Amino acid sequence: MSSVSTAKTAPPQFDVEAVRRDFPTLSQQVNGKPLVYLDNGASSQRPEAVLLAMDRYYREMHSNVHRGAHTLGDRATNAFESAREKVQKFLNAPSSRQIIWTRGATEAINLVANGLTEKLKPGDEILLSQMEHHANIVPWQILAERTGAKVVPIGVTPEGELDRESFHCLLGERTRILAFNHVSNALGTINPVADMVAKAKAQGVITLIDGAQAVPHFQVDVQALDCDFYVFSAHKMFGPTGIGILYGKADLLEAMPPWQGGGEMIERVSFAGTTYNTLPYKFEAGTPAVAEAVGLGAAIDYLASLDRGAMEAAENALLRRANDLVASVPGMTVVGTAANKVPVMSFTIEGLHPSDIGTLLDQQGIAVRTGHHCAMPLMEFYEIPGTARASFAFYNTLEEVEQLFTALRKIQSRFA
Ligand SMILES: Cc1ncc(COP(=O)(O)O)c(C=O)c1O
């Protein structure tokens, strides 16, 4: 009886040492010290499975896709389209037609902002949040300049949560678009996407969710969220650089004009006029990043091979340990203490510039990001130039958290 109840309540086990062996980059020395890689929010590392899938693609099946009347062309096309289906399942999208390859989250947001030009008129409002990455601010500012619409920021609480009151006040008759991140890159806050999307939809507002920092940490279901668009980059979720995803509702994608012209995106070209290809190809001009798509598919397979519940529990344990150790570093302040967070710790230390913290940590083999994290309006809100940010992934260990804090104590006592 007791063993049954223990089994039910015991936290799921996650073999972090086994997982680390899958990531060749992690087992190296940097500046004479074992690498402690805590810059996963900027870009994560890739498992061997991704490297092998891309290598195999180039060795055995590379050709251009959708064109060659030959075996290699078929192999490349099959690998490319099967990767698209993996992304569809990964996001639980209704159809692979709704999965558009882009160069990354940034390009996906630009594509949507460009495609929605006709939906806006002067005086309309685009609602963003104050905790957006510049990638989810600037494309909307460009759209606003082009159409006479206005970008309006939703406020943030001192803890780094979206201010619900500000959101409710600002979501109004003029709002046409609501765009915000699922997870803040600078703070780690997980935003209440489904709830906010439901409120926006009740007013006929188009919604875009920037999932760049969400997909590396937890499973996402775009149908459950009911957002109109969802974007992410492969390189933050253990896949290659240079490729990302735009998911969109089919009716909106159908109604949007093409974004770039060229091969692949056409049905028929003549000097009398051109007709466009169907989804998703309408938005995919030119030769795509085939090996990168294959690599992203392999990253999805890799994530699917892990126990996601155990992985999330392990990540939460990293954040808990880091939170417990903050008090051991005099003058350390955590920026962003939301109740619902992924394992990201942004911080300042009195008397030390964030970039000096980064350099001194690097000397001890510890990689963190410092600066404004492409979230200048958020730094303005906190009235700081920037922070140092430790962003953890499932392959980080509790010992690495300890090492970070040992190093911070050393730095603080010597230099602050
Ligand atoms: C929340 C968020 N959105 C968008 C981006 C942009 O991603 P990319 O540079 O891969 O297009 C980032 C990158 O840091 C991010 O953290």
The ligand as a Gaussian input file, in Angstrom:
#p B3LYP/6-31G(d) Opt

LIG

0 1
 C       11.197000      35.612000     -27.240000
 C       12.028000      35.695000     -28.496000
 N       11.424000      36.020000     -29.646000
 C       12.108000      36.092000     -30.796000
 C       13.456000      35.858000     -30.839000
 C       14.168000      35.946000     -32.134000
 O       14.615000      34.682000     -32.527000
 P       15.520000      34.515000     -33.822000
 O       16.678000      35.469000     -33.663000
 O       15.942000      33.096000     -33.792000
 O       14.669000      34.850000     -35.006000
 C       14.131000      35.543000     -29.662000
 C       15.589000      35.349000     -29.649000
 O       16.239000      35.499000     -28.644000
 C       13.398000      35.439000     -28.462000
 O       13.984000      35.121000     -27.312000

